[in-house]
Amino acid sequence: MKTLLGTLFLAVTSLSAFDYALKPVRVTSDVHCFFGKPEIMDKTNNGNIVNSCYIDAGEGYVVVDTGPSYLYAESAYKAMKKIKSLPVKLVINTHIHDDHWLGNNYFTEQSIRVLGTDDFKVNADMSEPTRMQTYISPEAYAKTKPTMPTEMISSDTNLTIGNQTLELKIAKRKAHTAKDMVVFLPKSKVLIAADLVFNDRLPSLRDGDINGWIEALGDLDKLGALHVVGGHGNRTDKDAARMTREYLTQMRSEIRAAIAEGLGIDETIKKVSMESYKQYKLYEQTHRHNVEASYRVLEWE
């Protein structure tokens, strides 16, 4: 009996002891972000592949994206409290991909508001195992319960939280996902662009529309942000979206040319190799799929 109890104790302890040991990076005096690795989620990085941010609103924090698990969200907040011990006033989910919002229940269990788009109502399937549950370790996924936003919006919204005005803007059409939301801070000219902006690694079009994505990037340019934080990648200057824009624009041009030439999808995938982008992480894992997804959109123009 003692041996059995000891084994159970060790199992429970190991499940609860995992810590991402996250470290925030200062973007501006009122924005700190956590930057994930340019990798595919696995049991080594445990989903720490995504960027999430904390906005200091004076009276408390606004959290933009809660990351891949409960324990990720807990680790991030613990790290931020070392910088300034503030309560969290609001959480924002930028889109439905689960690496960005599976930390929600860390906050909802504390009765903190979580705001997202109404896309969650129809596209966030809570009945099936999440990607994170499938690919990261049980220790990292412990305590995670897929939890939708407590409030949902369908159009652009401005909020005042403490000393911050937050402009929440939703892409006009399908881009990276059916509904992508960004957060703009006019006071500090910070744009938290989520997965409309990638750098260090190639973007993914698995759920997206290349035309809508390029259009959305054009709309973001009009904001005049001085600091742009993407959903993946470490670059945060005003030109942080350049690689995403150039990659998508070149790919669209080459696919259109292939279609005009009469090439089928398999021939186009081979032709549109864009080998200059091999320098970016995840080229092998994503580029071919991006061309295929974009061809299926562009062939109907």
C-alpha positions as CSV (number, residue, x, y, z in Angstrom):
1,M,0.0,0.0,0.0
2,K,2.8,2.4,0.9
3,T,4.5,1.7,-2.4
4,L,1.2,2.3,-4.3
5,L,0.6,5.6,-2.5
6,G,4.2,6.7,-3.1
7,T,3.8,6.0,-6.8
8,L,0.5,8.0,-7.0
9,F,2.1,10.9,-5.1
10,L,5.0,11.0,-7.5
11,A,2.7,10.9,-10.5
12,V,0.5,13.8,-9.2
13,T,3.6,15.8,-8.2
14,S,5.2,15.4,-11.6
15,L,2.0,16.5,-13.3
16,S,1.7,19.6,-11.2
17,A,5.4,20.6,-11.1
18,F,5.9,21.4,-14.8
19,D,6.9,25.0,-15.4
20,Y,7.5,26.7,-18.7
21,A,9.9,29.1,-16.9
22,L,8.8,31.9,-19.3
23,K,10.7,35.2,-19.5
24,P,9.0,38.4,-20.7
25,V,10.7,40.7,-23.2
26,R,10.1,44.5,-23.0
27,V,8.7,45.9,-26.2
28,T,7.8,49.3,-24.8
29,S,7.4,50.7,-21.2
30,D,3.8,49.4,-21.1
31,V,4.0,46.2,-23.2
32,H,5.9,43.0,-22.4
33,C,5.7,39.9,-24.6
34,F,6.7,36.3,-24.4
35,F,8.2,35.0,-27.6
36,G,7.8,31.3,-28.6
37,K,10.2,29.1,-30.5
38,P,10.0,28.9,-34.4
39,E,9.1,25.2,-34.2
40,I,6.3,22.7,-34.6
41,M,4.6,21.9,-31.3
42,D,6.0,18.8,-29.6
43,K,6.8,17.3,-26.2
44,T,10.0,19.2,-26.0
45,N,8.8,22.8,-26.5
46,N,5.3,21.8,-25.1
47,G,3.6,24.3,-27.3
48,N,5.8,27.3,-26.4
49,I,5.8,28.3,-30.1
50,V,3.5,31.3,-29.9
51,N,3.8,34.9,-28.8
52,S,1.6,36.4,-26.0
53,C,1.6,39.9,-24.6
54,Y,0.8,41.8,-21.4
55,I,-0.3,45.4,-21.6
56,D,0.2,47.5,-18.5
57,A,-3.0,49.6,-18.1
58,G,-2.0,51.2,-14.8
59,E,-4.7,49.5,-12.7
60,G,-4.0,46.1,-14.1
61,Y,-2.9,44.0,-17.1
62,V,-4.6,43.2,-20.3
63,V,-3.4,39.9,-21.6
64,V,-3.4,39.2,-25.4
65,D,-3.5,35.5,-26.0
66,T,-3.1,33.0,-23.2
67,G,-0.9,30.5,-25.0
68,P,-1.0,26.7,-25.4
69,S,-2.0,25.5,-21.9
70,Y,-3.1,26.4,-18.4
71,L,0.5,26.1,-17.1
72,Y,1.8,28.4,-19.8
73,A,-0.7,31.1,-18.7
74,E,0.2,30.6,-15.1
75,S,4.0,30.8,-15.8
76,A,3.5,34.0,-17.9
77,Y,1.5,35.7,-15.2
78,K,4.0,34.7,-12.5
79,A,6.8,36.2,-14.5
80,M,4.9,39.5,-15.1
81,K,4.1,39.9,-11.4
82,K,7.9,40.0,-10.8
83,I,8.0,43.1,-13.0
84,K,4.9,44.7,-11.5
85,S,2.4,43.0,-9.3
86,L,-0.9,43.9,-11.0
87,P,-4.2,42.0,-11.3
88,V,-5.4,40.9,-14.8
89,K,-8.3,43.0,-15.8
90,L,-9.0,41.6,-19.3
91,V,-7.9,38.8,-21.6
92,I,-8.2,39.0,-25.4
93,N,-8.1,36.0,-27.7
94,T,-7.0,37.0,-31.2
95,H,-8.2,34.0,-33.2
96,I,-9.3,30.3,-32.9
97,H,-6.0,28.5,-33.3
98,D,-5.5,26.6,-30.0
99,D,-1.9,27.6,-29.4
100,H,-3.2,31.1,-28.7
101,W,-6.1,30.5,-26.2
102,L,-5.8,27.2,-24.3
103,G,-4.6,29.1,-21.3
104,N,-8.0,30.7,-20.9
105,N,-9.2,28.6,-18.0
106,Y,-6.3,29.8,-15.8
107,F,-8.1,33.2,-16.0
108,T,-11.7,32.2,-16.2
109,E,-11.3,30.2,-13.0
110,Q,-10.5,33.6,-11.4
111,S,-13.6,35.2,-12.9
112,I,-11.6,37.3,-15.3
113,R,-13.2,38.4,-18.6
114,V,-12.0,36.8,-21.8
115,L,-12.9,38.6,-25.0
116,G,-12.8,37.0,-28.5
117,T,-14.6,37.1,-31.8
118,D,-17.9,35.4,-32.4
119,D,-15.9,33.0,-34.7
120,F,-15.4,30.9,-31.6
121,K,-19.1,30.0,-31.6
122,V,-18.8,28.0,-34.8
123,N,-15.2,27.1,-35.3
124,A,-13.8,26.2,-31.9
125,D,-14.6,22.5,-31.6
126,M,-14.6,21.6,-27.9
127,S,-15.7,18.0,-28.4
128,E,-12.5,16.7,-30.0
129,P,-9.0,16.6,-28.4
130,T,-7.0,19.8,-29.1
131,R,-3.8,19.8,-31.1
132,M,-2.0,20.6,-27.9
133,Q,-3.5,17.7,-26.0
134,T,-2.3,15.4,-28.8
135,Y,1.2,16.8,-29.3
136,I,2.5,18.2,-26.0
137,S,3.3,16.3,-22.8
138,P,0.6,15.4,-20.3
139,E,2.6,17.3,-17.7
140,A,2.5,20.5,-19.7
141,Y,-1.2,20.0,-20.6
142,A,-2.2,19.4,-17.0
143,K,-5.1,21.5,-15.7
144,T,-5.9,22.7,-19.2
145,K,-9.6,22.8,-20.0
146,P,-10.6,24.2,-23.4
147,T,-12.6,27.3,-22.5
148,M,-14.2,29.7,-25.0
149,P,-14.2,33.5,-24.5
150,T,-16.7,34.7,-22.0
151,E,-17.7,37.6,-24.3
152,M,-17.6,37.7,-28.1
153,I,-17.7,40.5,-30.6
154,S,-18.4,40.6,-34.3
155,S,-17.0,44.0,-35.3
156,D,-14.3,46.5,-34.5
157,T,-14.5,47.7,-30.9
158,N,-12.7,50.3,-28.8
159,L,-12.2,49.7,-25.1
160,T,-10.8,51.8,-22.2
161,I,-9.0,49.8,-19.5
162,G,-7.3,51.9,-16.9
163,N,-5.0,54.4,-18.7
164,Q,-5.0,52.5,-22.0
165,T,-7.3,52.8,-25.0
166,L,-7.4,49.5,-26.9
167,E,-8.6,49.5,-30.5
168,L,-9.7,45.9,-31.4
169,K,-9.8,45.5,-35.2
170,I,-11.1,42.5,-37.0
171,A,-9.9,41.6,-40.6
172,K,-12.6,42.5,-43.1
173,R,-12.5,39.0,-44.7
174,K,-10.9,35.6,-44.2
175,A,-7.2,36.0,-43.8
176,H,-5.1,33.7,-41.6
177,T,-8.4,32.4,-40.2
178,A,-12.0,33.2,-40.8
179,K,-11.8,36.1,-38.2
180,D,-8.4,37.5,-37.2
181,M,-8.4,40.2,-34.5
182,V,-5.5,42.6,-33.7
183,V,-5.0,45.0,-30.8
184,F,-3.7,48.5,-31.5
185,L,-2.5,50.9,-28.7
186,P,-2.7,54.4,-30.1
187,K,-0.8,55.9,-27.1
188,S,2.3,53.9,-27.6
189,K,1.8,53.0,-31.3
190,V,2.0,49.3,-30.5
191,L,0.2,46.8,-32.8
192,I,-0.2,43.3,-31.5
193,A,-1.0,41.7,-34.8
194,A,-1.1,38.0,-33.8
195,D,-1.0,35.6,-36.7
196,L,-1.4,38.1,-39.4
197,V,2.3,38.7,-38.9
198,F,5.0,36.0,-38.8
199,N,8.8,36.4,-38.9
200,D,11.7,34.1,-38.2
201,R,9.5,31.3,-39.6
202,L,7.1,31.0,-42.6
203,P,3.4,31.8,-42.1
204,S,0.8,29.1,-42.4
205,L,-2.2,29.3,-44.7
206,R,-3.8,26.0,-43.7
207,D,-7.1,27.8,-42.7
208,G,-6.6,31.0,-44.6
209,D,-7.2,33.0,-47.7
210,I,-4.1,34.5,-49.4
211,N,-6.1,37.4,-50.9
212,G,-7.7,38.3,-47.6
213,W,-4.4,38.1,-45.7
214,I,-2.6,40.5,-48.1
215,E,-5.6,42.9,-47.9
216,A,-5.5,42.7,-44.1
217,L,-1.8,43.6,-44.0
218,G,-2.5,46.6,-46.1
219,D,-5.1,47.7,-43.6
220,L,-2.7,47.3,-40.7
221,D,-0.1,49.5,-42.5
222,K,-2.6,52.4,-42.3
223,L,-2.4,52.3,-38.5
224,G,1.1,53.7,-38.5
225,A,2.4,51.4,-35.7
226,L,5.9,51.9,-34.5
227,H,6.1,48.5,-32.9
228,V,4.5,45.4,-34.5
229,V,4.3,42.2,-32.5
230,G,3.4,39.1,-34.6
231,G,2.0,35.8,-33.4
232,H,5.2,34.0,-34.2
233,G,8.7,35.5,-34.4
234,N,10.9,37.9,-32.4
235,R,10.9,41.0,-34.6
236,T,9.0,43.9,-33.2
237,D,10.0,47.0,-35.2
238,K,7.6,48.9,-37.5
239,D,8.7,46.6,-40.5
240,A,8.1,43.3,-38.7
241,A,5.4,42.4,-41.2
242,R,7.6,42.8,-44.2
243,M,8.6,39.1,-44.6
244,T,5.0,37.9,-44.3
245,R,3.8,40.5,-46.9
246,E,6.6,39.8,-49.4
247,Y,6.2,36.1,-49.1
248,L,2.5,36.1,-49.6
249,T,2.7,38.6,-52.5
250,Q,5.4,36.7,-54.3
251,M,3.6,33.4,-53.9
252,R,0.3,34.8,-55.2
253,S,2.1,36.3,-58.2
254,E,3.8,33.0,-59.1
255,I,0.7,30.9,-58.6
256,R,-1.3,33.2,-60.8
257,A,1.3,33.0,-63.5
258,A,1.3,29.2,-63.2
259,I,-2.5,29.1,-63.5
260,A,-2.4,31.4,-66.5
261,E,0.1,29.0,-68.1
262,G,-2.4,26.2,-67.6
263,L,-0.5,24.3,-64.9
264,G,-2.4,22.0,-62.5
265,I,-2.0,22.1,-58.8
266,D,0.8,19.4,-58.6
267,E,2.8,21.1,-61.3
268,T,2.3,24.5,-59.6
269,I,3.5,23.1,-56.2
270,K,6.7,21.9,-57.9
271,K,7.2,25.2,-59.8
272,V,6.5,27.7,-57.0
273,S,9.3,26.6,-54.8
274,M,10.4,30.1,-53.7
275,E,13.8,28.7,-52.6
276,S,15.0,32.0,-51.2
277,Y,12.6,31.4,-48.3
278,K,14.4,28.2,-47.3
279,Q,16.4,30.4,-44.9
280,Y,13.3,30.7,-42.7
281,K,12.3,28.0,-40.2
282,L,9.5,25.6,-41.1
283,Y,9.9,26.1,-44.8
284,E,9.8,22.3,-45.4
285,Q,6.8,21.8,-43.2
286,T,4.6,24.7,-44.5
287,H,5.6,26.0,-47.9
288,R,4.2,23.2,-50.0
289,H,0.9,23.3,-48.1
290,N,0.7,27.1,-48.5
291,V,1.0,26.8,-52.3
292,E,-1.6,24.1,-52.4
293,A,-4.1,26.1,-50.2
294,S,-3.5,29.3,-52.2
295,Y,-3.9,27.6,-55.6
296,R,-7.3,26.4,-54.5
297,V,-8.3,30.0,-53.8
298,L,-6.7,31.6,-56.8
299,E,-7.9,29.1,-59.4
300,W,-11.4,30.4,-59.0
301,E,-10.6,34.1,-59.6
